[in-house]
Amino acid sequence: MKNSASNPLEGTPKDFAPYGIYNSTGQLLKGNILFGQYTELATQLDTKRSAFYLKSNENGNEVILGCSLSVKTDNGREERIVFIQVYKNLHSQNRVNSDIQLLKQFSDIQSLKQLYEGVESEVERLDLKKYRLVGLWDEKDFRNISEIQINDDVLEYTAGKILAGRKVSVKVSDLSSGLSLIIRLIERLRYRYTFSVDVSQYPSETEVSISLMKPNPDFEIEENGKYRKSAESELWDFYKDLSKEPLKDKTSHSKGSQTQPDFISPVVNKILSDSLHYRSPSDLVLNEFDDNEKVELFQGLVKKPADISNSIIKKVLLDIYNKIESPECKKDLYKVLISNNVYIEGPIKDLIIGIYTEHDEDLFNLLFSNTSLEKSSQNNLGGRRAQNSLKNSKYKSFKEEIKKALELFEYSDKISFLKFIAAEAPPKPKDEGRILLGTLIEDLVSIKKNDFVLKLSEEEAENLDQIQGTDYLKTKKTLKQGKKSRNIKIIFYTSALVIIIITASYFYIYLAPSLFLYLEKAFDYLLSIFS
């Protein structure tokens, strides 16, 4: 921040100043018109009384520095202004070196003093008004900054929490403590393209917020550099350990992008590392992440197929699943499971139950809707493909989970479930849908053989034939005809039995005992036919 010539902005007009000066309302007092886009930031820095603000944007192509200042006019009136300097167009191929060179300006307390001296010079050269710099928080405090020794535990915890995509809140007793922590953090974080820090009187929304007034901070730094942690010991240790995870991918991903956020990989690696020592993250750790982030963590673990068989990893996956409350996030998790052919006890059972009880179209399509033309052509093998799918070892656990879900259904529920699938399923569903359908039919057959077919409409039976390569429609007609014939026989024999009983009763006293015994045998024979 020494002068505009030393920090040119590439690709901008020659008269483009690399800094802007604003009043407390955000009005631009000095700087190119393009600095108008930072008006909101200027207001924010003034409101928070920010002594040092630094942000590296997500694409690593812009670094913003800023501070809020107390100044006096010639007539002695005290006002507040904001100074913002922007480094743009740091070419990607030189981005790391450019960032490091830039951040070397803040390598020690002396460099920060020079920084504020440069700001003072620029403020006092302001043409619009004649200002004299008073200080940041207190009078001449920027001249009295001293270096405070910062404990490595604090740095490791902070770095680990940032690596996990969490915000860190710190309470300090004075400006020197806050700036000393900032210097150490910048040194630690300078290889990350995206981070934001703020030393201010009031808490801010930056990744690392260091302030005088901070309710429930992660830790507090006192004047002598000693710290007092407020975070739970388990979380403290978790983030400290996480800071040791190498950051392989230095690129940053926005939360809405199709790629995972960059905090996922180190957290996943940490969990996998813990599993080797038969540890898993507790509720305390998992509660640090929202439902969307839990799905990302789940996906990160599932994409490590060699580790899925590990009982600890399975427990972690189930713990994550049980902590998710959002129905939409649970749908996302089901998609992760099905797309990766991972069938964990619990989630799959819930998925099957959810398809029946809720008739949820998204869940149903997850198992039945086949959007791939290639798969559709392969699925045109009918019942033979269905049988092969049932025998496929990778679907063994999936079928077992279906059986566990069906155990919770009454026979009438299973019939209703079958009718629902028969009515809604496409002729060429995914393998998972075929397996569900086949397992459900197997279960019904084991209870009452083929009686379930009579519960189907002809259209439903025909659709099942298309899916399974069976003859349920023909079976239905045969059973229906057989039932009709059986009903006629029952009427005939029932009428005969009634006549015999009446006759026997009327002539009982006149019949010889031997004849009565003959009638009893005939009666028993008819009963055996009905049974």
Number of C-alpha atoms within 10 A of each C-alpha: 22 15 14 15 10 9 17 16 18 13 9 12 9 9 9 17 22 22 23 24 25 24 20 20 16 20 17 21 16 18 18 15 11 10 20 15 10 18 21 13 14 28 20 18 28 25 16 18 25 26 25 22 20 22 20 21 15 16 14 22 18 19 23 17 19 24 25 30 26 21 22 16 13 10 8 10 9 14 15 19 25 30 23 25 22 22 20 18 14 19 13 12 8 9 17 18 13 15 21 14 12 14 17 14 16 20 15 17 18 14 14 20 17 17 16 21 17 14 24 20 15 18 22 14 13 13 10 8 12 14 23 18 24 19 20 23 18 11 13 13 14 22 14 11 18 16 17 19 14 21 14 11 13 23 19 21 24 28 24 26 24 21 26 22 19 17 17 21 22 26 28 26 16 17 25 20 26 28 25 21 23 25 21 18 19 20 15 14 18 18 16 19 22 21 23 22 23 30 30 29 23 18 23 22 12 18 20 24 24 32 28 18 15 19 11 12 20 20 20 23 23 15 15 11 19 14 17 14 14 13 14 12 9 13 17 22 15 19 23 21 16 24 22 14 15 11 15 9 11 12 14 19 16 12 12 8 8 8 11 18 19 20 22 21 22 22 23 21 16 20 21 21 13 15 19 12 9 12 14 20 19 13 11 11 14 18 14 14 19 14 21 17 20 23 23 24 23 22 21 18 23 21 14 11 12 8 15 17 9 15 12 20 22 17 16 22 22 16 17 22 20 12 15 21 11 12 10 13 18 20 16 16 22 23 17 19 19 15 10 13 16 19 20 17 16 14 19 23 20 15 21 20 18 14 20 19 11 10 14 11 11 14 20 20 18 19 23 24 21 19 11 10 9 9 14 16 10 12 21 16 14 18 18 14 18 24 14 12 18 21 13 10 10 13 18 14 16 22 22 16 22 22 18 16 17 20 11 11 14 10 16 10 14 20 19 15 21 24 19 15 22 22 17 15 22 18 20 22 22 22 21 21 23 25 25 22 23 20 18 19 18 14 17 19 14 9 11 10 12 17 14 20 25 18 15 21 15 16 12 22 23 21 22 25 19 18 25 22 17 17 13 23 21 15 16 22 14 13 16 14 12 12 13 12 11 13 11 12 14 15 11 11 15 15 11 13 16 12 12 16 13 11 11 17 12 11 11 13 10 9 12 10 11 8 11 17 11 10 15 13 11 14 16 10 11 15 13 9 10 11 5
